[in-house]
Structures are given as structure tokens and as C-alpha cells.
Amino acid sequence: MTAALALISLAACQVQDKPAPSDSLDAIARDYVLLSLTIGEKEEGYIDAYYGPAEIKARAEAEAPKQDIDVLAKRTANLLGRVEAAAGEGDAMDRRRARFLAAQLTAAATRLRMLKGEKLSFAEEARGLFGVTPQLKPLSDYDPVLARIDQLVPGDGALSDRVNAFQDRFNIPTERLKPVFDAAIAECKRRTLAHIALPADERFDMAFVTGKSWSGYNYYQGDAHSRIEINTDLPIRISRAVDLGCHEGYPGHHVLNALLEQKLTKERGWIEFSVYPLFSPQSLIAEGSANYGIDLAFPGDEQLAFETEALYPLAGLPVADAGKYLELTRAMRDLAGARFTIARDYLEGRIDRAEAVRLAQKYQLQSKERAEQGIAFTDQYRSYVINYGLGKDMVRADIERLASPQERWARMAQLLSEPTLPSDLKR
């Protein structure tokens, strides 16, 4: 422990009771849950999910008005010192548990700095919150991708207009959204359950909502139960049914949370996994595995085959250009990194909102409405945007070291059911 951290930890002992000499990871974890929930009382949306003891939540609600950001920062530093002191105890999984707690607390300390008004660079923010430093490319590096896409959608006018006009031919009619999503999620679930065992009582509810900056969200309720919300502010294209079914459901967020609850919270009694602070390294694993889960569940052209056989008829869409639509969708994936560069320049003040929207239209080939929704997401979640692309790339690199589908699914299940950090992923 550094001298500075020791002084902070000493001061923090005046905020909380001094830890007993026989401090344990279980005691530290319980204090981590209380701390996380108390921070959550200061920032709406900080806690993504909580299904632990109600009395801890009640205590956090009672304590929050009496503790300012400085006090919470001292509590965080104190907990980090306690984790460091206990880090060498136990077996390999216990040591991973300690590293996980330390990483989550580092993220909490970073978020508290931000809540106090400290301005961090995009890279500092991403590293502090999510445990990774994104390597961003200049937007000009994506010009060759735009040139390739231009050949796929020839014609007059701006490329983004042509691309959106073509993609809009694949919008799911509003009245057909539920049957299409029901079928898509059912297939995502069927393919996942063939490889990953889930609790027998796992389930989800689905709702269509409006007024959000995101396209889909999983609100985990505990007891292997999720509420999946799909945003209908903008028309939903046919490929998004499988994408969101996998990402929010199987083998994405619903499976991740159900396995963590079953394997760690219930079987091991690790209470820290009953709370999920959104701005933490846990989110890079969550978003990265959820995005890669689409490719794992539907390798090659299997998504196209399923969509044309099952979803297109349910949506009442013709299948004639389905292959071209898939080719365009795949080509546009090579533009994913442009989103992070635009977000960095916008958040660091090098471009204003109007320019960020314009660049999203050009380099993400979005309509103005979709570009505005994307920038609204950046306003709300800031550097969180890296978790989708960088997280997917890191999870893919780790899993695809393995040759067979069975090995890849087994590794996916391992990542989703253990205290996994970005640093645990093999590059």
C-alpha cells in the first residue's frame, strides 16, 4: 500500500468502524455492496441490478443523505486497502474474487471523481471505469470502408441516405414486432440451452418502450428473472430481432446474470455479485460477451437462414434482397470504431453536438434521427460506448483461440459464471 493510500484509509476508518483484525473477503464484500448502493443513491442509473438483502438497500438509503462524495471516496479507499490486505488469502478463485473487488472499487473511485466534477480524458475515464485503454483510429482510416460500401449501394445522393433507404426496406411493421421478437428470442434460447445449462425456473418478461437513448435493455430482477425492454422510438430492422434476442437474452445479459447469481451468489455465497454497478469492468465483459454471443449462436450464414425461413414471413417482408442486406450489415461492422472516435472528440470538446451528429451520419452511415439517438446515448453513458466494440473484440479473441464450437461454448459459459475481468481475457 502506498503512503498516500494508507493515510486515506486511516481517515476512512473514522467514517466506518475499524475492520476487525480477522477481516475477511465476505465482510469486505458486504461493505462493498453497501457502498455501491449508497453511491447509487447519489447517481440515478449507477446501479444496473440488485437482488441482495433488502436491509442493505434500506441502510444505503438511510445513510446516503448524510454522506457526501468525499466521504464515499474515503470509504472506497478504505475498502481498497482492506482488499489489498486480504488479496493473498484462499485458493485461486478467492484470489480472483479479491482482484474483482479491487477492480470494481477502482471503478467506483473513478466514478466518484467524475461525480465531484473532475474532468478526465476519454482514455483516463475508460481505463478507470472499465479497466481498458481504447486504441482509437482517426476517422480518415474508415474512408476505405465507406468506399467499399459505396459499391454495395450504388446510386446518387449521400451514401448515408442510400444506405438508410435500402435498410428501411427491412423495417419490421409495428404490429408484427411481438411475434417476430418472440420467435427470435425463442431461437436464441434454444441454441444457447443446447450448450449452457441454466436454472430450471429462469424466465424473462418483454416490453416495448419509447423515450430511450438505447435500443434494448435488460433489467435483471434476481431469481433468474429478467425484464427485457425494446425501444421503438425508431423503426426496428429485421436483423435486430436476433441481435437483441441474443444480446439482451440468450446467451447475453440474461444468461450472464442468471449464471453469476446461481454459481457465485447462491452456491458460493459471494454477495458482491448481487449488485451490478453499471460503470465498472463488469460492463465490458457483459456487453462484449453479449455482442459476441450473436456470432457464437448464429455462426456463418445461420442467422440469414433462420431469418429468411422464420422471421421474414412473420414480418411480412420479401426475402429477395436478404443476402445483400446481410452483406451490407457485415460491411458496416468495420465502421464500429468510428463511433468511439466521434464520442471521444465530442466528450473532450473538440467537436460540438451538431458536428458529432454529422460525423455519425457520415462514418456510421446513420440517418439524422439515428445519429441523434446515438449521441444522446453518449451524453448519458459517455465512454461506456467502448464496451460494445472493444469488449466484443476482446471476448472474440479469447474464445476463438479454441477450435471447436463445443470448446467455444464451454469457454463462454466459464466467462459468464466466474469473476471475470478484462485482464482475464487472453489476447
Helices and strands as residue ranges (DSSP letters): H 3-12, H 25-42, E 47-50, H 54-63, G 64-66, H 69-86, H 92-115, H 122-130, G 139-142, H 143-152, H 159-167, G 168-170, G 174-176, H 177-193, E 203-209, E 216-222, E 225-231, H 239-244, I 245-249, H 253-260, I 261-266, G 271-274, E 275-277, H 281-297, H 302-306, I 307-311, H 312-315, H 322-332, G 333-335, H 336-347, H 353-363, H 368-381, G 382-385, H 386-399, H 405-417, G 422-424
